[in-house]
Every structure is written in structure tokens, then in C-alpha cells.
Amino acid sequence: MRIRGWLSVLAAGCLLLAGVPVAGASPPDDVRSRLDAVPGLTVLGERPTEPGFRLFDLTYAQPTDHRDPAAGGFQQRLTLLHRDLARPTVLYTTGYNLPAKASRTEPTRLLDGNQVAMEHRFFTPSRPGRPDWTDLNIWQAATDEHRVIEALRAVYADRWVTTGASKGGMTAVYHRRFYPRDVDATVAYVAPNDIVNERDRYDEFLANVGDESCRAALTAVQRDALTRRTELRDRFAAHAAAEGLTFDRIIGDVDRALEAVVVDAPFAFWQYRGQQDCARIPAPGASLDDLWTFFDETVEFSSYADQGLDPYVPYYYQAGTQLGWPDVSDEPLADLLHHRAIGEPRNFVPREIDMQFRPGAMADVAAWVASQGSELMFVNGSADPWSAEPFRLGPGSRDSYDYLVPDGNHGSQIEDLPGAERTEAEATLRRWAGVDQAPARLTTPLDRDDLPRTPPRLP
């Protein structure tokens, strides 16, 4: 589960509005004055954006430890994409850093609503000056969201929906587990739930996804790369020197980083590429350039340099303490590996940060979803490895839905569902948000055509 920052935004263009316009945006001074009046909220400024929207950069003062607010705090970054005070509001939990470019998530588009995007605690700069890493856990993060929602209800009194993709979707569900009545509904995209870390279903999934020849080609290209370790490692080292990349602070050295890239390739291939790219897998004996290009496009070599890992240390810490991680077998490569179990989170967190895995958190969330969860929607892709261990509805789940996009990868959305399911899911979301009919379709450069991309095996 990792995060590569590929955020796709449609090319700039004219605002296209089909049908009757929604109510006009509130008078400028009204929105700004309301935001300025919220205790703990700081309006850093307003950026230019598309007609009909206003884009604010905000911070909100959070305690580092919600059980001991006097012990210090930090400023949590937010962006607000304002549409209208009378519209529903979507809280977008990124799960990671706040994207540099503002864009509307799918629920925001479907509801033509306001959107608050929220950076996860401990992702820079939403981090205390001297962090106590034990304060990075799902309850503390859920309480961050709870406080933001409570504060902004003074501005946006209509219905609220939370959403997120991958780790952002996980984060939205964790918030609902601890504060189930904070919002009216949650839409979680491609969000896994690793209930028992020692019992993974990922190997079974990877042994069956796609066709047999494609899976065999992936194993063959991994073995070819490891057989040619020296020349590929030298290429990696030269690339790192040219780009100013280092390895000593986190993963250790270039050989370990190379092995991590190669071991990750099948998971990453199915996470973001798929059957349509099988013909692009280099055959054994391919040129070094072809090998390099394939692994860089599939995994990205820089993901395992210090500079690629450092932004995601908070995720790896969470994976190694509460969330769990995909334990994918490396047996087909065992005779060629120098660093077994290279994919464990401990390898991606600086040694000075102590980590102890505490089982039980994910099982607790799973039990809540199955026995008490309500107004939940899960959207997964059938070809996405993360769908091997999804959140599962149960006999106590109320007004909740689970959708699977056929052949969908880690960018699956409601719009990718078959027609009848898409219509049903969109109608359910509007019902939850109190929107009587589908808003006039609005196309704007704020709408992205897929979800943010993360490094391989990072949700």
C-alpha cells in the first residue's frame, strides 16, 4: 500500500454547464466572514479557481493527543472548495498529504456540493514539531475529522458526506466507526481492510487475476531482472546520483531498493495497469532499457529512495502498528533474493522511530461495519489486488451497499459501474445527501478523470 503522487486533472478549459444552473454562490463577504468566525480555523488565503466556485486554503488547530489537549498541538491543513451555503458538503479524507491542486471528488461532482479536503495527521506539514509517533493512530485521526466537521457545521449546515479513496477511504470508515452520527453517509473507494494481518488473501488473488500467460510473464521479468542484478543496480545507482537520490537514511542501500522495486512489480501491475498491458511486459533477454522502462513505469524506482519514502513514513508507521499490510509471497524468486521480507513496513520507517504492531484495530472496525454500520457505500475494482481484502457488510449493516467494478483497477469509481448499478449508486448518494434530483451536469477543470495514484502496495 503506497502512494505515488499522480493526480490527474483535466486540462484547463471553459466551464461547460448543461441544463439549468444551480443557485448562485453566496456573497463573497458572507462566506469569508463565516469562516473567520470559526474558533481554531485560520484562513490562509483564497486562490483563483473556476467560475461558480471559491477556493480557500485553511488550517485548523488540533491537539496532538485529543485525550490531553494541553500537551501541545499542530495546524492541520485543509482546502475548501466552496459552491453554495445551501448545498451538501463532502469531506474528502485524503489519507495522506493534501494534493497541491484542488479537484472535485466524484461525490462532490454528483451532488454539486461544497468540498473540504483534509490532510492526514503527521503528513508534513500537518505534524507536531516534536512528534510522539504513538499519537498517530486511527482514533486520533478520526477525532481530527470529528472536530473539523463540528467546527465547519457553523458554516455549512446542510447534510454532510465523507469520502476518500484507498487509504483515504479507510480513514473515512474509521471516522464513522468512532463517530457514526457525525455525517449522513460515507462513500469509500478501493479501500481494503486487513482484518488479520497474518492471514492474507493477496497471494490467492494474484495467482488468479488476469490470464495465466500474463502472470507467467510477470514472474519471468522479475527473475530476469534479478538475474541481471548487477547491471540493473548500476543503472539505478547512476540514476540516483544524477537525480540526487539517496538510500542510507531509510531503506539502507541501492541493492535493497532495487529488490523492493522488482518484488513489488506484479502487485503494482494489477493495481494500476492490467490485462491490457500484458503485451508490454519485456520477455527474458530484453534490453536493459526495456527492463528499466517497464519497472519504472510500473513501480517507479524513486519510490524506494529516501526522497520517495520519506513523505509516506506516516503511512508505513500506521501499517506497521495498526493497519496491517499485504504480505505477498516471494517464493517464486527465493533463489535470487538477497533481502527476504523487504516489503515489511519496518523497512520503510527510520530506525529511530519505534514500531510495535498492535493487532485488533482492523477487526474492531470490521465488526462495527458488519454489525452497526449504516449509510456506507464501498466501491472496489475486481482486478485491483486491494479488493482481495475489502470491508464486508454484515447482517447488522443498514442502508449500505457494496459495488464491484468489472475488471476495475485501483482507480475504480461509481461512473465505471454497469448502467443499472451506477444509476442505483448515484440515486442512493443523492438520497443520503437530501438532493431531490440529479444536479445539472457541470464539467470543469476541477474535475479529475481518475483518483490519486499511490506507490505500489500503498492504498
VEXZASE-667049 format. One record per residue (C-alpha): residue number from 1; residue in one letter; x, y, z. Coordinates in steps of 0.1 Angstrom, whole numbers, plus 5000, padded with zeros to 4 digits. Layout:
N
   pos   code     xx     yy     zz
   NUM      A      X      Y      Z
...
***
This chain:
459
   pos   code     xx     yy     zz
     1      M   5000   5000   5000
     2      R   5019   5031   4989
     3      I   5012   5065   4974
     4      R   5027   5079   4942
     5      G   5016   5114   4936
     6      W   5000   5111   4902
     7      L   4970   5134   4905
     8      S   4952   5136   4872
     9      V   4933   5168   4865
    10      L   4915   5176   4832
    11      A   4932   5201   4810
    12      A   4921   5237   4816
    13      G   4892   5248   4795
    14      C   4859   5266   4795
    15      L   4833   5259   4821
    16      L   4805   5239   4805
    17      L   4771   5238   4821
    18      A   4743   5217   4807
    19      G   4708   5224   4818
    20      V   4695   5248   4845
    21      P   4722   5264   4867
    22      V   4722   5257   4904
    23      A   4716   5286   4928
    24      G   4744   5312   4926
    25      A   4773   5312   4950
    26      S   4768   5331   4983
    27      P   4780   5367   4985
    28      P   4818   5367   4989
    29      D   4819   5386   5023
    30      D   4793   5362   5037
    31      V   4815   5330   5032
    32      R   4847   5346   5043
    33      S   4832   5362   5074
    34      R   4817   5329   5085
    35      L   4850   5312   5081
    36      D   4868   5339   5100
    37      A   4844   5334   5129
    38      V   4851   5297   5134
    39      P   4873   5292   5165
    40      G   4906   5275   5157
    41      L   4902   5279   5120
    42      T   4927   5301   5101
    43      V   4920   5313   5066
    44      L   4954   5314   5049
    45      G   4941   5329   5017
    46      E   4920   5324   4987
    47      R   4932   5311   4953
    48      P   4918   5318   4919
    49      T   4896   5290   4906
    50      E   4868   5282   4882
    51      P   4837   5304   4879
    52      G   4810   5294   4903
    53      F   4835   5282   4930
    54      R   4857   5297   4956
    55      L   4889   5280   4968
    56      F   4902   5287   5003
    57      D   4934   5274   5020
    58      L   4928   5268   5057
    59      T   4944   5254   5088
    60      Y   4927   5241   5119
    61      A   4943   5238   5153
    62      Q   4943   5202   5165
    63      P   4957   5187   5198
    64      T   4984   5162   5192
    65      D   4967   5140   5217
    66      H   4930   5145   5219
    67      R   4930   5129   5254
    68      D   4954   5155   5266
    69      P   4948   5188   5247
    70      A   4971   5208   5269
    71      A   5001   5187   5258
    72      G   5006   5206   5225
    73      G   4992   5207   5191
    74      F   4996   5213   5154
    75      Q   4980   5230   5125
    76      Q   4961   5207   5101
    77      R   4959   5217   5065
    78      L   4926   5219   5047
    79      T   4913   5232   5015
    80      L   4877   5244   5010
    81      L   4861   5244   4976
    82      H   4830   5265   4982
    83      R   4800   5261   4960
    84      D   4770   5273   4979
    85      L   4759   5275   5016
    86      A   4727   5257   5007
    87      R   4744   5227   4991
    88      P   4756   5195   5008
    89      T   4792   5193   5019
    90      V   4816   5165   5012
    91      L   4846   5159   5035
    92      Y   4873   5144   5014
    93      T   4898   5125   5036
    94      T   4930   5121   5016
    95      G   4946   5097   5040
    96      Y   4979   5113   5030
    97      N   4992   5147   5021
    98      L   4968   5174   5008
    99      P   4970   5175   4970
   100      A   4986   5206   4956
   101      K   4959   5211   4930
   102      A   4923   5213   4941
   103      S   4898   5190   4923
   104      R   4863   5177   4929
   105      T   4859   5141   4940
   106      E   4832   5120   4924
   107      P   4806   5125   4953
   108      T   4812   5163   4951
   109      R   4805   5163   4914
   110      L   4774   5141   4917
   111      L   4760   5164   4945
   112      D   4773   5197   4931
   113      G   4784   5203   4966
   114      N   4810   5220   4987
   115      Q   4841   5201   4994
   116      V   4865   5202   5024
   117      A   4898   5183   5017
   118      M   4918   5173   5047
   119      E   4954   5163   5052
   120      H   4960   5134   5074
   121      R   4978   5140   5107
   122      F   5016   5135   5107
   123      F   5019   5141   5070
   124      T   5041   5171   5065
   125      P   5033   5199   5073
   126      S   5003   5187   5094
   127      R   5027   5173   5120
   128      P   5037   5184   5155
   129      G   5072   5199   5159
   130      R   5083   5171   5181
   131      P   5060   5142   5172
   132      D   5052   5114   5196
   133      W   5045   5088   5170
   134      T   5022   5069   5193
   135      D   4997   5097   5187
   136      L   4994   5086   5151
   137      N   4966   5061   5153
   138      I   4931   5057   5138
   139      W   4912   5071   5168
   140      Q   4933   5103   5170
   141      A   4928   5108   5132
   142      A   4891   5101   5135
   143      T   4889   5127   5162
   144      D   4906   5152   5140
   145      E   4878   5147   5114
   146      H   4852   5149   5141
   147      R   4864   5183   5153
   148      V   4867   5197   5117
   149      I   4831   5186   5110
   150      E   4818   5201   5142
   151      A   4836   5234   5136
   152      L   4825   5238   5099
   153      R   4789   5230   5106
   154      A   4786   5266   5118
   155      V   4792   5275   5081
   156      Y   4777   5245   5062
   157      A   4745   5234   5080
   158      D   4732   5212   5052
   159      R   4740   5174   5050
   160      W   4775   5161   5051
   161      V   4790   5131   5033
   162      T   4826   5117   5038
   163      T   4846   5102   5011
   164      G   4881   5090   5002
   165      A   4899   5066   4980
   166      S   4923   5038   4991
   167      K   4938   5049   5025
   168      G   4915   5080   5023
   169      G   4885   5056   5021
   170      M   4899   5036   5050
   171      T   4902   5068   5070
   172      A   4867   5078   5063
   173      V   4854   5045   5076
   174      Y   4875   5046   5107
   175      H   4860   5080   5115
   176      R   4825   5066   5111
   177      R   4833   5037   5135
   178      F   4842   5062   5163
   179      Y   4818   5090   5154
   180      P   4789   5072   5135
   181      R   4765   5102   5137
   182      D   4788   5129   5126
   183      V   4777   5127   5089
   184      D   4749   5114   5068
   185      A   4768   5089   5047
   186      T   4802   5077   5036
   187      V   4815   5066   5002
   188      A   4847   5046   5004
   189      Y   4866   5038   4971
   190      V   4891   5009   4967
   191      A   4895   5007   5005
   192      P   4910   4975   5019
   193      N   4906   4962   5054
   194      D   4933   4937   5065
   195      I   4915   4922   5094
   196      V   4941   4896   5105
   197      N   4975   4906   5092
   198      E   4989   4871   5093
   199      R   4961   4857   5071
   200      D   4962   4875   5038
   201      R   4942   4867   5006
   202      Y   4966   4886   4984
   203      D   4985   4856   4972
   204      E   4954   4838   4961
   205      F   4942   4869   4943
   206      L   4975   4874   4924
   207      A   4975   4837   4915
   208      N   4942   4841   4897
   209      V   4939   4877   4884
   210      G   4943   4881   4846
   211      D   4953   4852   4824
   212      E   4980   4826   4831
   213      S   5003   4838   4804
   214      C   5004   4873   4818
   215      R   5011   4861   4853
   216      A   5039   4839   4840
   217      A   5053   4868   4821
   218      L   5054   4889   4852
   219      T   5073   4862   4871
   220      A   5097   4858   4842
   221      V   5105   4895   4840
   222      Q   5111   4896   4878
   223      R   5136   4867   4875
   224      D   5153   4882   4845
   225      A   5158   4915   4864
   226      L   5172   4897   4895
   227      T   5195   4876   4873
   228      R   5208   4908   4858
   229      R   5210   4924   4892
   230      T   5244   4940   4888
   231      E   5237   4959   4856
   232      L   5203   4970   4867
   233      R   5217   4981   4901
   234      D   5244   5001   4884
   235      R   5218   5018   4862
   236      F   5197   5026   4894
   237      A   5228   5039   4912
   238      A   5237   5062   4883
   239      H   5201   5074   4880
   240      A   5201   5081   4918
   241      A   5234   5101   4916
   242      A   5221   5121   4887
   243      E   5188   5129   4904
   244      G   5202   5135   4939
   245      L   5185   5104   4954
   246      T   5199   5087   4985
   247      F   5192   5054   5002
   248      D   5211   5054   5035
   249      R   5185   5070   5058
   250      I   5156   5046   5054
   251      I   5159   5015   5032
   252      G   5196   5012   5036
   253      D   5212   5009   5001
   254      V   5205   5007   4964
   255      D   5205   4969   4963
   256      R   5177   4967   4988
   257      A   5158   4994   4969
   258      L   5162   4975   4936
   259      E   5149   4943   4952
   260      A   5119   4962   4966
   261      V   5111   4975   4931
   262      V   5113   4941   4915
   263      V   5093   4922   4942
   264      D   5065   4948   4940
   265      A   5061   4947   4903
   266      P   5031   4922   4900
   267      F   5011   4939   4927
   268      A   5017   4973   4911
   269      F   5010   4960   4876
   270      W   4975   4948   4886
   271      Q   4969   4978   4909
   272      Y   4973   5004   4882
   273      R   4978   4987   4848
   274      G   4961   4954   4840
   275      Q   4955   4928   4813
   276      Q   4956   4953   4785
   277      D   4993   4959   4792
   278      C   5004   4923   4793
   279      A   5019   4926   4758
   280      R   5042   4953   4771
   281      I   5059   4931   4797
   282      P   5095   4926   4784
   283      A   5105   4890   4776
   284      P   5136   4874   4792
   285      G   5167   4888   4775
   286      A   5151   4921   4767
   287      S   5174   4951   4766
   288      L   5184   4969   4798
   289      D   5165   5000   4786
   290      D   5133   4979   4782
   291      L   5137   4964   4816
   292      W   5143   4998   4832
   293      T   5113   5013   4815
   294      F   5089   4986   4825
   295      F   5098   4986   4862
   296      D   5100   5024   4863
   297      E   5065   5028   4847
   298      T   5051   5000   4868
   299      V   5067   5007   4902
   300      E   5089   5038   4898
   301      F   5124   5033   4910
   302      S   5125   5066   4930
   303      S   5097   5053   4952
   304      Y   5123   5034   4973
   305      A   5149   5062   4976
   306      D   5149   5082   5008
   307      Q   5132   5110   4989
   308      G   5104   5087   4977
   309      L   5098   5070   5010
   310      D   5101   5100   5034
   311      P   5067   5115   5025
   312      Y   5050   5082   5033
   313      V   5067   5073   5066
   314      P   5034   5081   5084
   315      Y   5016   5055   5063
   316      Y   5043   5029   5068
   317      Y   5042   5036   5105
   318      Q   5004   5031   5106
   319      A   5007   4999   5085
   320      G   5033   4985   5109
   321      T   5013   4994   5141
   322      Q   4976   4991   5133
   323      L   4965   4988   5096
   324      G   4985   4958   5086
   325      W   5000   4953   5051
   326      P   4998   4929   5022
   327      D   5022   4900   5029
   328      V   5028   4888   4993
   329      S   5049   4856   4989
   330      D   5083   4860   4972
   331      E   5088   4822   4969
   332      P   5089   4822   4930
   333      L   5120   4845   4934
   334      A   5135   4830   4966
   335      D   5167   4816   4950
   336      L   5175   4850   4936
   337      L   5167   4872   4965
   338      H   5193   4888   4989
   339      H   5168   4906   5012
   340      R   5138   4884   5021
   341      A   5107   4902   5035
   342      I   5118   4935   5020
   343      G   5081   4946   5018
   344      E   5075   4948   5055
   345      P   5067   4983   5068
   346      R   5096   4983   5093
   347      N   5120   4986   5063
   348      F   5104   5019   5052
   349      V   5104   5037   5086
   350      P   5136   5053   5100
   351      R   5150   5031   5128
   352      E   5149   5059   5154
   353      I   5110   5056   5152
   354      D   5099   5027   5174
   355      M   5072   5005   5160
   356      Q   5051   4978   5176
   357      F   5023   4961   5158
   358      R   4991   4961   5179
   359      P   4966   4937   5164
   360      G   4929   4941   5168
   361      A   4921   4976   5154
   362      M   4911   4964   5120
   363      A   4890   4935   5134
   364      D   4872   4960   5156
   365      V   4864   4983   5126
   366      A   4853   4952   5105
   367      A   4829   4941   5134
   368      W   4814   4976   5135
   369      V   4808   4977   5098
   370      A   4791   4943   5098
   371      S   4770   4948   5129
   372      Q   4763   4985   5132
   373      G   4775   5003   5101
   374      S   4749   5024   5082
   375      E   4748   5046   5052
   376      L   4780   5031   5039
   377      M   4790   5026   5002
   378      F   4820   5006   4991
   379      V   4833   5007   4955
   380      N   4860   4983   4945
   381      G   4876   4970   4913
   382      S   4876   4933   4905
   383      A   4911   4934   4891
   384      D   4926   4955   4919
   385      P   4947   4935   4944
   386      W   4933   4956   4972
   387      S   4899   4941   4965
   388      A   4911   4908   4979
   389      E   4905   4921   5014
   390      P   4876   4945   5013
   391      F   4853   4959   5040
   392      R   4824   4935   5042
   393      L   4788   4943   5051
   394      G   4771   4920   5075
   395      P   4737   4912   5090
   396      G   4737   4944   5111
   397      S   4747   4968   5083
   398      R   4718   4992   5074
   399      D   4712   5010   5042
   400      S   4747   5001   5030
   401      Y   4759   4989   4996
   402      D   4789   4971   4981
   403      Y   4798   4975   4944
   404      L   4825   4958   4923
   405      V   4836   4974   4890
   406      P   4842   4946   4865
   407      D   4879   4945   4855
   408      G   4883   4977   4875
   409      N   4917   4986   4890
   410      H   4927   5009   4918
   411      G   4911   5039   4901
   412      S   4875   5024   4901
   413      Q   4846   5048   4906
   414      I   4808   5048   4906
   415      E   4809   5060   4870
   416      D   4826   5028   4860
   417      L   4798   5005   4872
   418      P   4774   4988   4848
   419      G   4745   5011   4840
   420      A   4718   4998   4864
   421      E   4743   4997   4894
   422      R   4756   5031   4885
   423      T   4721   5046   4884
   424      E   4713   5029   4918
   425      A   4745   5041   4935
   426      E   4741   5077   4923
   427      A   4704   5078   4934
   428      T   4714   5064   4968
   429      L   4741   5091   4973
   430      R   4716   5118   4963
   431      R   4691   5104   4988
   432      W   4716   5104   5016
   433      A   4726   5139   5008
   434      G   4690   5152   5005
   435      V   4693   5161   4969
   436      D   4660   5155   4952
   437      Q   4672   5152   4917
   438      A   4705   5150   4898
   439      P   4720   5184   4896
   440      A   4726   5198   4861
   441      R   4758   5182   4848
   442      L   4787   5205   4852
   443      T   4821   5199   4836
   444      T   4850   5220   4848
   445      P   4888   5217   4850
   446      L   4883   5210   4887
   447      D   4870   5175   4878
   448      R   4897   5149   4875
   449      D   4893   5117   4855
   450      D   4908   5093   4880
   451      L   4917   5090   4916
   452      P   4951   5100   4930
   453      R   4978   5073   4924
   454      T   4999   5059   4951
   455      P   5031   5039   4950
   456      P   5026   5001   4948
   457      R   5012   4982   4977
   458      L   5002   5015   4994
   459      P   4964   5021   4994
***
